[in-house]
Amino acid sequence: LLHRDEDFTVEEINSRKMAKQKGAFFLGMDKMNPQFMRESNLVRGAVKREDLERIQQFVRAAAEDIIAKSLPYGKLDVADKLNKVVLVRLIEDYFGVSAPSDRMMRMWLRSLFYDLFLNLTNSNAKYKVAWQAANERRNYLLQTIKDRKQQLQDGISLPDNMLNRFIHLQQQPGNEWFDDENIQRQIGGLITGILETSNKAIILVLDELFNRPETLKSAIQVAKEYDTKKMFGYVQEALRFNPVQPGILRFNERKQDLIGRNGKTYSIPAKRKIVALTAGAMFDPNAFPRPKAFEPDRNAVYMNYGYALHECYGKYINSVTLSELTAAVLRLKDVRRE
């Protein structure tokens, strides 16, 4: 279903809300839309291979600093005092986006994310809060872009971050279409899902590990070895058992057929929303042998970040942020739930 992205589409699910709330973003478009390829290719072209190491070092240092300051109290609010603080700092350092205050950034991101992905009843009250947040952030971002372009004109070099890379890309021949409004749409779209999903994922990972004492012991050992790649195996497997979301919404314009077990055909009527149950797919024994066993070293295709064309843009960044923040907590001496 997720491979068949021209039969099962996303624009009817996300595009209208994104455009109405804060402007069009390529992850809310289908590939038949020419704007999708042009904007997605430019945004992906702004990423550098060495970015992951930079993000890893930043998150590790920021997390260890916060945890060191909380040690005298003997307790740590992981969601509010660790995850959200580090992630907002990362948005400023790597993505180059700040707000009048950290509290304002949290409010913007929570309001926008809720309306886009969780406002399933289309509550007008929730939309109004998100619309106000979107406009506040848009105006702040546009002024930031204007100020940084003025700095360049004054001969002042800009630090390396995603927003500043977009500003440099805008000035290259052939990118005249990439105006300030487009920049703010793209960078706004990139950061909207960072705070709430990442925070929730880390909490669910820790919850799953604390529910498995033997697995917790081995995860703590990996955390003490500072092995981010191995830790991501624990993160992926924990989120398979304790997923951030059970599935992904898609839409079919016309009647479609799917082939199930033993060749059985399932017909889906036209004009329907469909939930592709990625959480269920990760317990398919054909793809995940011994599906009820917790195996952090699996060689499998996880769907915690979606799959195929619209796989989460932040998948590789999250492989670092989720692993580092989880490991930072696990390295605490005698760590346990309060």
Backbone hydrogen bonds in HBPLUS format (Angstrom, degrees):
<---DONOR---> <-ACCEPTOR-->    atom                        ^
c    i                          cat <-CA-CA->   ^        H-A-AA   ^      H-
h    n   atom  resd res      DA  || num        DHA   H-A  angle D-A-AA Bond
n    s   type  num  typ     dist DA aas  dist angle  dist       angle   num
A0005-ASP N   A0003-HIS O   2.86 MM   2  5.51 137.0  2.04 103.8  91.4     1
A0007-ASP N   A0004-ARG O   3.07 MM   3  5.48 146.1  2.19 109.2 119.0     2
A0008-PHE N   A0004-ARG O   2.90 MM   4  6.07 165.2  1.92 162.5 167.5     3
A0009-THR N   A0251-PHE O   2.79 MM 242  5.12 153.6  1.86 153.1 148.1     4
A0251-PHE N   A0009-THR O   2.94 MM 242  5.12 138.8  2.11 135.2 146.6     5
A0013-ILE N   A0010-VAL O   2.79 MM   3  5.08 139.4  1.95 108.8 121.9     6
A0014-ASN N   A0010-VAL O   2.91 MM   4  6.12 163.0  1.94 169.5 174.5     7
A0015-SER N   A0011-GLU O   3.03 MM   4  4.60 126.9  2.32 111.6 126.6     8
A0018-MET N   A0014-ASN O   2.95 MM   4  6.10 167.9  1.97 164.2 168.2     9
A0019-ALA N   A0015-SER O   2.89 MM   4  6.06 172.0  1.89 158.7 160.8    10
A0020-LYS N   A0016-ARG O   2.91 MM   4  5.96 159.2  1.95 146.9 153.1    11
A0021-GLN N   A0017-LYS O   2.85 MM   4  5.85 151.0  1.94 146.3 154.4    12
A0022-LYS N   A0018-MET O   2.83 MM   4  5.78 168.9  1.84 154.9 158.2    13
A0023-GLY N   A0018-MET O   2.92 MM   5  5.80 127.7  2.20 138.2 140.9    14
A0028-GLY N   A0025-PHE O   2.89 MM   3  5.67 163.2  1.92 127.0 132.6    15
A0029-MET N   A0026-PHE O   3.02 MM   3  5.14 161.1  2.06 113.0 114.3    16
A0033-ASN N   A0030-ASP O   3.00 MM   3  5.65 157.1  2.06 117.3 124.2    17
A0036-PHE N   A0033-ASN O   2.87 MM   3  5.51 145.1  1.99 119.7 128.9    18
A0038-ARG N   A0034-PRO O   3.42 MM   4  6.65 172.9  2.43 151.6 153.6    19
A0039-GLU N   A0035-GLN O   3.01 MM   4  6.00 170.0  2.02 151.2 154.3    20
A0040-SER N   A0036-PHE O   2.88 MM   4  5.78 159.2  1.92 149.0 156.1    21
A0041-ASN N   A0037-MET O   3.00 MM   4  5.79 159.3  2.04 140.5 146.4    22
A0042-LEU N   A0038-ARG O   3.32 MM   4  6.40 153.7  2.39 134.7 141.5    23
A0043-VAL N   A0039-GLU O   3.00 MM   4  6.18 167.7  2.02 151.7 155.0    24
A0044-ARG N   A0040-SER O   2.93 MM   4  6.02 166.9  1.94 150.1 154.3    25
A0045-GLY N   A0041-ASN O   2.96 MM   4  5.95 138.6  2.13 135.0 146.2    26
A0046-ALA N   A0043-VAL O   3.12 MM   3  5.44 156.7  2.17 106.5 113.8    27
A0047-VAL N   A0044-ARG O   3.27 MM   3  5.67 166.3  2.29 111.0 115.1    28
A0051-ASP N   A0048-LYS O   3.04 MM   3  5.37 161.7  2.08 112.0 117.7    29
A0054-ARG N   A0050-GLU O   3.37 MM   4  6.68 160.1  2.41 148.9 154.4    30
A0055-ILE N   A0051-ASP O   2.86 MM   4  6.14 162.0  1.89 158.7 163.4    31
A0056-GLN N   A0052-LEU O   2.85 MM   4  6.02 161.2  1.89 148.6 154.3    32
A0057-GLN N   A0053-GLU O   3.01 MM   4  6.18 168.4  2.02 150.9 153.1    33
A0058-PHE N   A0054-ARG O   3.01 MM   4  6.20 159.1  2.05 148.3 154.5    34
A0059-VAL N   A0055-ILE O   2.91 MM   4  6.06 175.9  1.91 160.0 160.7    35
A0060-ARG N   A0056-GLN O   2.95 MM   4  6.03 166.1  1.97 152.8 157.3    36
A0061-ALA N   A0057-GLN O   3.05 MM   4  6.09 167.2  2.07 145.7 149.5    37
A0062-ALA N   A0058-PHE O   2.93 MM   4  6.07 166.0  1.95 154.0 158.5    38
A0063-ALA N   A0059-VAL O   2.89 MM   4  5.93 162.9  1.92 150.6 155.5    39
A0064-GLU N   A0060-ARG O   2.99 MM   4  6.10 165.7  2.01 150.3 154.5    40
A0065-ASP N   A0061-ALA O   3.02 MM   4  6.13 149.8  2.11 144.0 152.0    41
A0066-ILE N   A0062-ALA O   3.15 MM   4  6.39 162.2  2.18 148.0 151.7    42
A0067-ILE N   A0063-ALA O   2.94 MM   4  6.13 167.8  1.96 155.8 159.6    43
A0068-ALA N   A0064-GLU O   2.96 MM   4  5.96 155.1  2.02 140.6 147.3    44
A0069-LYS N   A0065-ASP O   3.27 MM   4  6.50 149.9  2.37 141.8 148.7    45
A0070-SER N   A0066-ILE O   3.18 MM   4  6.47 128.8  2.45 139.0 152.7    46
A0070-SER N   A0067-ILE O   3.07 MM   3  5.07 135.6  2.28  96.4 109.1    47
A0071-LEU N   A0067-ILE O   3.15 MM   4  6.29 122.9  2.49 146.0 159.0    48
A0073-TYR N   A0070-SER O   3.01 MM   3  5.61 147.6  2.11 118.0 127.3    49
A0074-GLY N   A0071-LEU O   3.05 MM   3  5.30 146.2  2.16 108.9 118.7    50
A0081-LYS N   A0077-ASP O   2.92 MM   4  5.35 149.0  2.02 142.8 152.8    51
A0083-ASN N   A0078-VAL O   2.84 MM   5  6.05 167.5  1.85 177.0 175.3    52
A0084-LYS N   A0079-ALA O   3.21 MM   5  6.30 163.3  2.24 152.5 156.9    53
A0086-VAL N   A0082-LEU O   2.97 MM   4  6.10 174.7  1.97 165.4 166.8    54
A0087-LEU N   A0083-ASN O   2.91 MM   4  6.03 167.7  1.92 158.8 162.8    55
A0088-VAL N   A0084-LYS O   3.05 MM   4  6.04 157.6  2.10 141.3 146.8    56
A0089-ARG N   A0085-VAL O   3.09 MM   4  6.29 156.8  2.14 145.8 152.5    57
A0090-LEU N   A0086-VAL O   2.86 MM   4  6.13 148.4  1.96 146.5 156.1    58
A0091-ILE N   A0087-LEU O   2.96 MM   4  6.20 153.3  2.04 145.4 151.8    59
A0092-GLU N   A0088-VAL O   3.23 MM   4  6.54 149.1  2.33 142.0 149.1    60
A0093-ASP N   A0089-ARG O   2.90 MM   4  6.17 161.4  1.94 150.2 155.8    61
A0094-TYR N   A0090-LEU O   2.80 MM   4  5.65 159.1  1.84 152.3 157.8    62
A0097-VAL N   A0091-ILE O   3.21 MM   6  5.92 170.0  2.22 136.5 134.1    63
A0162-MET N   A0094-TYR O   2.91 MM  68  6.36 162.1  1.94 152.2 156.3    64
A0163-LEU N   A0095-PHE O   3.10 MM  68  5.86 146.0  2.22 122.9 132.1    65
A0104-MET N   A0101-SER O   3.12 MM   3  5.15 119.9  2.50  94.6 108.8    66
A0105-MET N   A0101-SER O   3.09 MM   4  6.47 155.6  2.15 149.1 155.5    67
A0106-ARG N   A0102-ASP O   2.99 MM   4  6.29 161.4  2.02 153.5 157.8    68
A0107-MET N   A0103-ARG O   3.04 MM   4  6.28 156.4  2.09 144.3 150.8    69
A0108-TRP N   A0104-MET O   2.88 MM   4  6.13 164.7  1.90 155.6 159.3    70
A0109-LEU N   A0105-MET O   3.00 MM   4  6.19 176.9  2.00 157.5 157.9    71
A0110-ARG N   A0106-ARG O   2.95 MM   4  6.04 163.8  1.98 150.5 155.4    72
A0111-SER N   A0107-MET O   3.01 MM   4  6.01 167.8  2.03 151.2 154.9    73
A0112-LEU N   A0108-TRP O   2.97 MM   4  6.09 167.6  1.98 156.1 159.9    74
A0113-PHE N   A0109-LEU O   2.95 MM   4  5.92 164.9  1.97 145.8 150.8    75
A0114-TYR N   A0110-ARG O   2.97 MM   4  6.00 163.6  1.99 146.2 151.3    76
A0115-ASP N   A0111-SER O   3.20 MM   4  6.34 169.5  2.22 147.2 149.8    77
A0116-LEU N   A0112-LEU O   3.07 MM   4  6.21 160.4  2.11 150.1 155.7    78
A0117-PHE N   A0113-PHE O   3.00 MM   4  6.02 171.5  2.01 159.7 161.2    79
A0118-LEU N   A0114-TYR O   2.83 MM   4  4.87 148.1  1.93 133.1 141.6    80
A0119-ASN N   A0114-TYR O   2.87 MM   5  5.98 116.5  2.28 161.6 161.0    81
A0120-LEU N   A0118-LEU O   2.83 MM   2  5.41 137.9  2.00 102.1  90.3    82
A0122-ASN N   A0119-ASN O   3.03 MM   3  5.30 160.4  2.07 110.6 115.7    83
A0127-TYR N   A0123-SER O   3.08 MM   4  6.37 155.4  2.15 144.7 152.1    84
A0128-LYS N   A0124-ASN O   2.90 MM   4  6.10 156.8  1.96 147.6 152.9    85
A0129-VAL N   A0125-ALA O   3.23 MM   4  6.50 157.3  2.28 145.9 150.9    86
A0130-ALA N   A0126-LYS O   3.08 MM   4  6.32 160.6  2.12 147.5 152.9    87
A0131-TRP N   A0127-TYR O   2.71 MM   4  5.93 157.5  1.76 155.6 162.7    88
A0132-GLN N   A0128-LYS O   3.01 MM   4  6.19 158.6  2.06 145.5 150.3    89
A0133-ALA N   A0129-VAL O   3.03 MM   4  6.28 160.1  2.07 145.7 151.5    90
A0134-ALA N   A0130-ALA O   2.75 MM   4  5.96 157.1  1.80 152.2 158.9    91
A0135-ASN N   A0131-TRP O   3.01 MM   4  6.23 156.0  2.07 146.4 151.9    92
A0136-GLU N   A0132-GLN O   2.94 MM   4  6.17 158.9  1.99 151.0 157.1    93
A0137-ARG N   A0133-ALA O   2.90 MM   4  6.07 165.4  1.92 151.6 155.9    94
A0138-ARG N   A0134-ALA O   2.83 MM   4  5.92 158.1  1.88 144.2 151.3    95
A0139-ASN N   A0135-ASN O   3.00 MM   4  6.09 171.7  2.01 148.6 150.5    96
A0140-TYR N   A0136-GLU O   3.05 MM   4  6.19 157.9  2.10 145.0 151.7    97
A0141-LEU N   A0137-ARG O   2.81 MM   4  5.96 161.1  1.84 153.8 159.0    98
A0142-LEU N   A0138-ARG O   2.88 MM   4  6.07 164.9  1.91 155.9 159.9    99
A0143-GLN N   A0139-ASN O   3.10 MM   4  6.23 155.4  2.16 142.6 148.7   100
A0144-THR N   A0140-TYR O   2.97 MM   4  6.20 152.2  2.05 142.7 151.1   101
A0145-ILE N   A0141-LEU O   2.85 MM   4  6.14 160.4  1.89 156.6 161.1   102
A0146-LYS N   A0142-LEU O   3.01 MM   4  6.19 159.7  2.05 143.1 148.7   103
A0147-ASP N   A0143-GLN O   2.89 MM   4  6.12 159.6  1.93 149.9 155.3   104
A0148-ARG N   A0144-THR O   2.97 MM   4  6.21 157.7  2.02 150.2 156.1   105
A0149-LYS N   A0145-ILE O   2.96 MM   4  6.17 153.4  2.03 149.7 156.9   106
A0150-GLN N   A0146-LYS O   3.06 MM   4  6.28 146.7  2.17 142.5 151.6   107
A0151-GLN N   A0147-ASP O   3.00 MM   4  6.34 145.8  2.12 141.2 150.7   108
A0152-LEU N   A0148-ARG O   3.08 MM   4  6.42 153.9  2.15 144.6 150.3   109
A0153-GLN N   A0149-LYS O   3.06 MM   4  6.37 154.9  2.13 142.6 149.2   110
A0154-ASP N   A0150-GLN O   2.92 MM   4  6.20 138.3  2.10 142.4 154.3   111
A0154-ASP N   A0151-GLN O   3.07 MM   3  4.98 124.0  2.40  91.7 106.6   112
A0156-ILE N   A0151-GLN O   2.86 MM   5  5.13 160.5  1.90 154.9 148.3   113
A0155-GLY N   A0152-LEU O   3.00 MM   3  5.08 159.0  2.05 106.6 111.2   114
A0165-ARG N   A0161-ASN O   2.91 MM   4  6.14 145.6  2.03 150.2 161.1   115
A0166-PHE N   A0162-MET O   2.97 MM   4  6.28 152.8  2.05 150.6 157.3   116
A0167-ILE N   A0163-LEU O   3.07 MM   4  6.44 151.0  2.16 144.2 152.2   117
A0168-HIS N   A0164-ASN O   3.04 MM   4  6.32 154.5  2.10 144.0 150.0   118
A0169-LEU N   A0165-ARG O   2.85 MM   4  6.10 157.0  1.90 149.0 156.0   119
A0170-GLN N   A0166-PHE O   2.88 MM   4  6.08 149.1  1.97 148.0 156.0   120
A0171-GLN N   A0168-HIS O   3.15 MM   3  5.43 137.3  2.34 102.6 113.4   121
A0172-GLN N   A0169-LEU O   3.09 MM   3  5.40 167.3  2.11 113.1 116.9   122
A0175-ASN N   A0172-GLN O   3.10 MM   3  5.78 157.1  2.15 143.5 145.5   123
A0178-PHE N   A0175-ASN O   2.90 MM   3  5.41 155.7  1.96 115.5 123.3   124
A0179-ASP N   A0177-TRP O   2.96 MM   2  5.66 131.9  2.20 106.2  91.9   125
A0182-ASN N   A0179-ASP O   3.03 MM   3  5.24 118.0  2.43 100.1 115.3   126
A0183-ILE N   A0179-ASP O   2.96 MM   4  6.34 155.6  2.02 153.8 161.4   127
A0184-GLN N   A0180-ASP O   2.99 MM   4  6.29 165.3  2.01 154.6 157.0   128
A0185-ARG N   A0181-GLU O   3.05 MM   4  6.27 147.5  2.16 140.3 149.4   129
A0186-GLN N   A0182-ASN O   2.97 MM   4  6.23 161.2  2.01 153.4 157.6   130
A0187-ILE N   A0183-ILE O   2.95 MM   4  6.15 179.3  1.95 164.9 164.7   131
A0188-GLY N   A0184-GLN O   2.94 MM   4  5.66 147.9  2.04 131.8 141.7   132
A0189-GLY N   A0185-ARG O   2.90 MM   4  5.98 153.0  1.98 140.3 147.6   133
A0190-LEU N   A0186-GLN O   2.99 MM   4  6.25 151.3  2.08 146.8 154.5   134
A0191-ILE N   A0187-ILE O   3.24 MM   4  6.44 152.6  2.31 145.1 150.2   135
A0192-THR N   A0188-GLY O   3.19 MM   4  6.15 133.4  2.42 144.2 154.9   136
A0194-ILE N   A0191-ILE O   3.23 MM   3  5.39 161.6  2.27 109.4 115.0   137
A0198-SER N   A0194-ILE O   3.22 MM   4  5.83 151.9  2.30 136.9 145.3   138
A0199-ASN N   A0195-LEU O   3.06 MM   4  6.01 161.8  2.09 146.1 151.9   139
A0200-LYS N   A0196-GLU O   3.02 MM   4  6.08 165.2  2.04 144.6 149.2   140
A0201-ALA N   A0197-THR O   2.89 MM   4  6.01 159.3  1.93 147.4 153.6   141
A0202-ILE N   A0198-SER O   3.04 MM   4  6.26 162.7  2.07 153.5 156.7   142
A0203-ILE N   A0199-ASN O   3.18 MM   4  6.44 162.7  2.21 151.5 156.0   143
A0204-LEU N   A0200-LYS O   2.96 MM   4  6.21 160.3  2.00 153.9 159.4   144
A0205-VAL N   A0201-ALA O   2.88 MM   4  6.10 154.0  1.94 150.5 157.9   145
A0206-LEU N   A0202-ILE O   2.98 MM   4  6.20 170.3  1.99 153.5 155.4   146
A0207-ASP N   A0203-ILE O   2.91 MM   4  6.05 158.3  1.96 146.6 153.4   147
A0208-GLU N   A0204-LEU O   2.96 MM   4  6.13 158.4  2.01 144.8 150.0   148
A0209-LEU N   A0205-VAL O   2.96 MM   4  6.24 159.5  2.00 153.1 158.9   149
A0210-PHE N   A0206-LEU O   2.86 MM   4  6.06 161.5  1.89 154.6 159.5   150
A0211-ASN N   A0207-ASP O   3.13 MM   4  6.32 131.6  2.37 136.9 149.2   151
A0211-ASN N   A0208-GLU O   3.21 MM   3  5.12 132.5  2.45  91.7 104.6   152
A0212-ARG N   A0209-LEU O   2.97 MM   3  5.17 159.2  2.01 108.3 115.0   153
A0216-LEU N   A0212-ARG O   2.80 MM   4  5.94 155.4  1.86 160.6 169.0   154
A0217-LYS N   A0213-PRO O   3.14 MM   4  6.39 150.3  2.24 141.7 147.7   155
A0218-SER N   A0214-GLU O   3.38 MM   4  6.78 160.4  2.42 147.5 150.8   156
A0219-ALA N   A0215-THR O   2.94 MM   4  6.17 154.5  2.00 150.9 159.0   157
A0220-ILE N   A0216-LEU O   2.87 MM   4  6.07 155.2  1.93 152.6 158.7   158
A0221-GLN N   A0217-LYS O   3.14 MM   4  6.44 152.8  2.22 143.8 150.8   159
A0222-VAL N   A0218-SER O   3.08 MM   4  6.38 156.0  2.14 146.1 151.8   160
A0223-ALA N   A0219-ALA O   2.89 MM   4  6.16 152.7  1.97 146.8 154.9   161
A0224-LYS N   A0220-ILE O   2.94 MM   4  6.22 151.2  2.03 147.5 154.7   162
A0225-GLU N   A0221-GLN O   3.10 MM   4  6.37 129.2  2.37 137.2 150.5   163
A0225-GLU N   A0222-VAL O   3.13 MM   3  5.04 134.1  2.35  93.1 106.0   164
A0227-ASP N   A0222-VAL O   3.45 MM   5  5.95 178.0  2.45 159.7 160.1   165
A0226-TYR N   A0223-ALA O   3.08 MM   3  5.14 157.9  2.13 103.5 110.1   166
A0231-MET N   A0227-ASP O   2.98 MM   4  6.18 157.8  2.03 150.7 157.9   167
A0232-PHE N   A0228-THR O   2.98 MM   4  6.19 144.0  2.11 143.7 152.2   168
A0233-GLY N   A0230-LYS O   2.98 MM   3  5.21 132.8  2.21 100.7 113.8   169
A0234-TYR N   A0231-MET O   3.02 MM   3  5.20 121.3  2.37 100.0 113.9   170
A0235-VAL N   A0231-MET O   2.99 MM   4  6.36 153.6  2.06 147.5 155.8   171
A0236-GLN N   A0232-PHE O   2.83 MM   4  6.00 171.9  1.84 153.7 154.7   172
A0237-GLU N   A0233-GLY O   3.08 MM   4  6.15 164.5  2.10 143.1 147.7   173
A0238-ALA N   A0234-TYR O   2.86 MM   4  5.90 157.6  1.91 145.3 152.1   174
A0239-LEU N   A0235-VAL O   2.97 MM   4  6.15 157.8  2.02 151.3 157.1   175
A0240-ARG N   A0236-GLN O   2.99 MM   4  6.25 124.0  2.31 135.5 150.5   176
A0240-ARG N   A0237-GLU O   3.13 MM   3  4.97 134.9  2.35  91.3 104.2   177
A0241-PHE N   A0237-GLU O   3.31 MM   4  6.70 149.3  2.41 145.3 150.9   178
A0242-ASN N   A0238-ALA O   2.84 MM   4  5.95 142.2  1.98 141.0 153.4   179
A0279-ALA N   A0246-PRO O   3.02 MM  33  4.96 168.9  2.03 145.2 142.6   180
A0248-ILE N   A0276-ALA O   2.96 MM  28  5.11 149.5  2.06 130.8 138.4   181
A0276-ALA N   A0248-ILE O   2.82 MM  28  5.11 170.3  1.82 153.4 150.6   182
A0250-ARG N   A0274-ILE O   2.85 MM  24  5.16 149.5  1.95 148.3 156.5   183
A0274-ILE N   A0250-ARG O   2.76 MM  24  5.16 163.0  1.79 147.0 149.8   184
A0252-ASN N   A0272-ARG O   3.07 MM  20  5.69 157.4  2.13 155.4 162.5   185
A0271-LYS N   A0252-ASN O   2.81 MM  19  5.61 126.2  2.10 145.7 162.2   186
A0256-GLN N   A0268-ILE O   3.06 MM  12  5.25 157.7  2.11 146.0 151.8   187
A0268-ILE N   A0256-GLN O   2.75 MM  12  5.25 169.0  1.76 163.7 166.3   188
A0258-LEU N   A0266-TYR O   2.81 MM   8  5.10 155.3  1.88 145.5 154.0   189
A0266-TYR N   A0258-LEU O   2.73 MM   8  5.10 163.2  1.75 157.1 162.3   190
A0260-GLY N   A0264-LYS O   2.57 MM   4  4.98 175.7  1.57 165.0 164.4   191
A0263-GLY N   A0260-GLY O   3.18 MM   3  5.54 131.3  2.43 141.0 133.7   192
A0264-LYS N   A0261-ARG O   3.17 MM   3  5.84 170.5  2.18 120.4 123.4   193
A0278-THR N   A0276-ALA O   2.86 MM   2  5.87 121.9  2.21 116.6 100.2   194
A0280-GLY N   A0277-LEU O   3.12 MM   3  5.39 123.0  2.46 100.8 113.9   195
A0281-ALA N   A0277-LEU O   3.05 MM   4  6.42 155.9  2.11 147.8 155.2   196
A0282-MET N   A0278-THR O   3.14 MM   4  6.35 141.5  2.30 143.9 151.7   197
A0283-PHE N   A0280-GLY O   2.92 MM   3  5.40 159.3  1.96 117.8 121.3   198
A0284-ASP N   A0281-ALA O   3.16 MM   3  5.25 161.6  2.19 110.5 111.2   199
A0287-ALA N   A0284-ASP O   2.95 MM   3  5.55 139.9  2.12 116.4 126.6   200
A0288-PHE N   A0284-ASP O   2.74 MM   4  5.80 155.2  1.80 156.3 163.6   201
A0293-ALA N   A0290-ARG O   3.00 MM   3  5.63 166.1  2.02 124.6 129.0   202
A0306-GLY N   A0303-MET O   3.12 MM   3  4.89 157.0  2.18 112.8 109.6   203
A0312-CYS N   A0305-TYR O   2.76 MM   7  5.10 170.5  1.77 156.1 159.4   204
A0311-GLU N   A0308-ALA O   3.14 MM   3  5.56 152.3  2.22 129.5 125.2   205
A0315-LYS N   A0312-CYS O   3.23 MM   3  5.45 161.1  2.27 116.5 115.9   206
A0318-ASN N   A0314-GLY O   2.75 MM   4  5.85 164.5  1.78 163.7 168.4   207
A0319-SER N   A0315-LYS O   3.01 MM   4  6.28 135.7  2.22 138.2 150.1   208
A0320-VAL N   A0317-ILE O   3.00 MM   3  5.47 145.3  2.13 108.2 118.1   209
A0321-THR N   A0317-ILE O   2.94 MM   4  6.30 168.8  1.96 155.3 157.0   210
A0322-LEU N   A0318-ASN O   2.96 MM   4  5.43 153.3  2.03 134.0 142.1   211
A0324-GLU N   A0320-VAL O   2.86 MM   4  5.92 167.1  1.88 156.9 160.7   212
A0325-LEU N   A0321-THR O   3.04 MM   4  6.09 167.1  2.05 150.9 154.6   213
A0326-THR N   A0322-LEU O   3.02 MM   4  6.00 157.8  2.07 142.2 149.0   214
A0327-ALA N   A0323-SER O   2.92 MM   4  5.99 163.8  1.95 146.9 152.1   215
A0328-ALA N   A0324-GLU O   2.93 MM   4  6.04 151.5  2.01 142.9 150.6   216
A0329-VAL N   A0325-LEU O   3.36 MM   4  6.57 152.6  2.44 141.6 146.6   217
A0330-LEU N   A0326-THR O   3.06 MM   4  6.37 160.9  2.09 150.6 156.4   218
A0331-ARG N   A0327-ALA O   3.00 MM   4  6.17 135.0  2.21 149.1 158.9   219
A0332-LEU N   A0329-VAL O   3.11 MM   3  5.68 164.0  2.14 115.8 120.9   220
